[in-house]
């Protein structure tokens, strides 16, 4: 009976405590009253959820640690009554106290008081509980009755108390625009000390006054339109208006604050010292000890954050974290640091913002700018390495542990004065090989898949297999591939191997596809399509060609996806691939076919070059993505009767043969014309002092070497790019080339003629040079000058058609520069120098 009375008493006290945490008083005297327009000049089309914000006030008195908030919401549609009726305010009871001043409904000019002393319920709402973070904050909630369309719900409250961990420092970031319009925004800050401000995407500034020896800053704006984010905008990109305020003067001040907050008792517990000694004995080298400590903190200390009050910023002691075997990012980082320092290895906690990344450097110094803690380690040989102790199951050695692209960090080391750039190690390489063996046409196929994951992708797959059963993984894989192939079923459970030391995770799968062919868009035809799904998963086609904001990309990401298709018999295969190389991504698609083995190989490679596409780069990126959208997949199309064998010459083969005949026929005509040129026999102008029968010497030897190398490089490029000698150039003029344009056709035709001319003209020039013919200087000068002029024209036409890959553009420019220098030196020399005049005097007719 006594036990029941005690429990009841504790329950009553708890209830009273909960309700007593919300006080009701008049607003503070320092607060400014602001009026607002119940019908602001904003676009009704931008109002969402039936609710319009007429007023938002945020007034902060830094000296007495009070936040005053006032909000006025107008219900424009019946659906807005629900959110307007629910008033909820979060606060941390460990250092804050909540006081409400008013809750009113204004209906047709009349004020209805809804502030009732016992109307609040206070409850814990751990919004980050799914991430194992518990901040201990409470939500004071009240639900208003009788809220109607057309009502204005107006309420105000004050939260007193700043987190004591910051002492006399203050910082805040205030958004000036939201996704819905606002009738009026009013900001006010009161401080004994002068504050620093920084503005993003706004021309308006705060108004500064000094009243009673205090700085008073105000900001007022009315009729604020809604801000619309474009899809896939990077999280670090700031486009809406922001005011950043702080009284930290430098990052050094933040470092000093952090060093003090993150200090710990160096007298480690006997249990922790025993663990450290165990790691030292089992691992002889410094690198092995670093990795062993990291593995312990990552995999044996579970992630759990109890971040109430100062716990949101100050880590627990390493002894406590080791004893309880759980902690948040700062707890795990400090345990890792303490273990390494006990081994005489330099290690420091580092503060990170996982969202802002590089944009962090544009903000004012403040601990509020960070949301994560990692570790920087400096080895005795001077090597610098970054580790994230919150990531589990990481493979690799201490030198190549994958680290996310956080971009900037603030290392809490005494004397540090600035943010530090981070160069992470991570390629996130995934190599997929699909092996299809087709049955007879129109039937099914078998599919075996080998997937190799490296670096961060290997870490992800390792965790995925640890957290899921093989049967559930098998089912999930089946569902995934069913997006591309109907009637697919697994014939073997996925098998994996894990090379932890090199951080390579390999998976092998096997499937049976009962019916792999689908009806084609061509009447009475069947089609079979192959897609590099590992690449499609990380690329998305933007909806429009122009953007006002950057376009986010998954970075880093590297994919090699090979698709091998064993055909049932010989096939007519289109081997035209595609290549895209831009500042944002590299993509290469190569097609190979082995007729004797009936083996078709589709090789896709992708590398994301940057984490975003700038607005200036976006139009080209959009065109590249449209090209990928139509060219990334590969189709085999056959008549329904299955007659796909190569029994007769295909139309593309006929066109290719015709193209080769035209090219070689043109060369034959040019050889006939070259005979006319060969017979050109000008009379040399001889001076009395010329040496008779002078042999080739001096700088003319260099000219001869230049011509010979010119011919070798030309023949090599002609063979490597076998577009003309094999006749493939003519296929580009047909409907089989979806990218054909008149400009491209003109470029190809001109290059065809010039290549044919060079095939004949360069050997003729070399022959005339060796025979010391009098026609050589003029013929060689015309050849070199004409070829240079053609190359310049060719470059500008190709560049305007975007026919030159990005990575070859500089090579073309270098080639033009070398040609210009060569022509500028050689042509005048062979035309006007005495050495050339007395050497090239031989005539066809003596």
C-alpha positions, 0 to 999 in steps of 0.5 A: 500500500505504501509503495502504491502511494509513493508511485502516485505521489511521484506521478502527481509531482511529474504532472505538475512539473510538466504543466508548470513548465509553460508560464503565462505572462505579459510580453517583456517590456523590451519587445517592440509591437508591430502592426501588420496588414490582414490583406497583404499584397502577395500572390494568392497563387503562391499560398499553399495548404490554405494558410498565409503568414501575415506576420512573423516576428523574431526579437532577441535580447542577447543580454538577458537571453530571451527569444520573443516570437510572434506569428499571425496566420490567416486561414484562406481555405478550410484545409488551413484550419487544421495546421492553424489550430495546432500550436506547438513550441519546442524548448529544452527544459534543462536550460530554457523556460517557455512563457506564452503571452497571447493566443487570439483568434481574430474574426471579422475584427473581433478578438477571441482570447484562446490563451487558457492556463491549463490548455497546454500539454507538454510532451517529448518529441524526439524527431531524430529518434530514428537516427538514435539521437535524443535531445531531451527537448519538449514540445508545448502543444495546444489545439484551438477550438472553433477555427474557421476559414477567414480567421486570423490565428495570432500567438506570441511567446518567449523562450528564456535561456541560452545554452550555457555551453556558449557562455557570452557568445551568440550566433544565429542564421535567419531565413528571409524567404520561405516556400510560402509568401509572408505579409511582414517579417520583423527582426530585432536584436538587442546587445551590449556588444556590437554584432557582425552581420553577413547577408546572402542573396539580399540587398536589404541590410539591418538598421543599427541604432544605439539606445541606452548604451545598447546596440539595437538592430532591426530588419523589416520587410513586407509583401515577401513572395514565396521562394521556389527551389528547383528540383535537385538543387544542392543542399549547400546552395543558398539562393533565398535570402539569409542573414547570418549574425555572430559575435565571434570575431574569428575562427580562432575564437571558435577553435579556442572554445572547442578546445576547452569544450572537448578537453578530457581527463587524461587519466584514462580508466584501467579498463580503457588502458587495458584495451589500448595495450591489447591493441598495441600488442596485437598491432606492431606498426603505427598504421595498424594501430590506427586502423585497429582503434578505428575499427573498435570505435566504429564497430564495437561502440554503438551510435547513440546520442543523448544530447540534452543541454550542454550535451548537444556540444560537449562530449562525454569523457572517453572513460564513460563512452568506453564503459557504456559502449555507446555515444554520438559523433563527438563521443566516439571521436573523442574516444578515438582521439584519446586511444591514439594519444595514449599510443603517442599518435597525434589526433584531434577532433574536427567539426564538420557541416555535412550540408554546407560543405564548401559554402561554410567558408562564406559564413561568419565564425560560430560553433552553430555552423557545425552538425557533426564531429570527425577526427584528424590524425597526423602520423609520425611521418607527417601523413594527414588522415581523416576518419569518421568514427560514426561510419561502421564496417569500413574496410581498407588500410589506415591510408585509404579508409573512405571518407565522405566529401565533407569539403571543410573542417575545423580542427580543434587544435590549439593555434589553429586559426581557420577552416581546413580543406579536406581531400577525401579518399573515395572513388566509390567505384562499382564494376558490374558485369552482366553475362546473358546467354540467349536461348533461341529467338523469342525465348528466354535467357540465363543471366549471371551478374558479378558486382565488385564494389570498392571504397565507400560503395564496399562499405555500404554493401558490407553494412547492407549484407550485415543488416539484412538476411540473404533471403530478403536480399535475394527477394529485393534483387529479384524485384529490382531486376523485374523493372527491366526483365519480366518473368525473372527469378533467382536460381541461386542465392546471392554469394559474396566475398569480402576483401576487407584489407583492400576494401573490395566487396564482390557479389555473384548472382544467377537468374533465369528469364523465361521471356526476355523478348518484348514487342517492338515499336516496329510492326511484327518485330520483337525487341531485346533491350539492355541497359546499364542500370548501375549508371541509370540509377545515379543519373536523372534527366532534368526536366528543362534546359535552363536553370537558375540554380545549380544541379546536384550530382552524386559525387564521387561516383565511378561506374563500369558496367559491362554487358556480355550477350551470347547470341544464339547465332550470327547477328548484324550488329550496330557498333556505333558507340557514344562518348561524352566528356565535359567538366561534369561527367565522363561517359563512354559507351563502346560496342564490340562484336565477335562474329565467330563466338556470337558474342556482343559486348556493351561496355559502359563507363561513367565518372561524375567529375563534380558534385554539381552542374553550374548554371553556365554549364547546364545547357550543355549538360542538358544536351549531353543528358538528352543524348545519353537518354536516347543512346545509353540503351542498346536494342536488338530488333528482329522479325517475329519469325526469328529470321535475324541471321546474316544470310545476306549483306545488310544495308549498312554493310552495303553503304559501308562498302560504297563509302570505301569505294568512294574514298579509294576512288577519290584517291585514284583520281587524285593519283592521276591528278598528281601525275600532272603536278609531277610534270610541273617543271618550273625553271629555277633561278640560278645565281652565279655563286650557287654551288652546282649539284648541291646535295640536301643538307643544313636545315633542309634535313630538318624539313625532310624529317618533318615531312616524313613524321608528318606522313607517319602521324597522318597514316597512323591517325587515318588507320586509328580513326578508320571512318574513311578507309573502311567507308563508315563515313557514309553511314553517318549520312543515313537514318541510322545516325540519329545525331546527323545534321547538315553541318555535321555532313558538311564537316565529314564531306570536307574532311573526306576530301582533305584526307584523300588529298593528303594521302597522295600529296604528302608522298608526292612532296617527299618524293619531290624533296628527295629528287631535289625537284625545282617544283618542290618549294612551291608545291610544299609551301602550298600544301602546308599552308592550305592544310593549316588553313583547313585545320583552323576552319575544321576546328571552328566548325567542329567546335560550333557543332560540339563535335570535339570532346571536351578532353580533346579540345586543348589537344586541338588548340595545341596542334594548331599552335604547333602547325602555325609555328611550323608553317611560319618557319618552313614555308618562308625558308623553302621559298626564299632561302638561298640554301633551298634555291640552290638545292631544288634545281633539278628539272624533269626535262634536262 
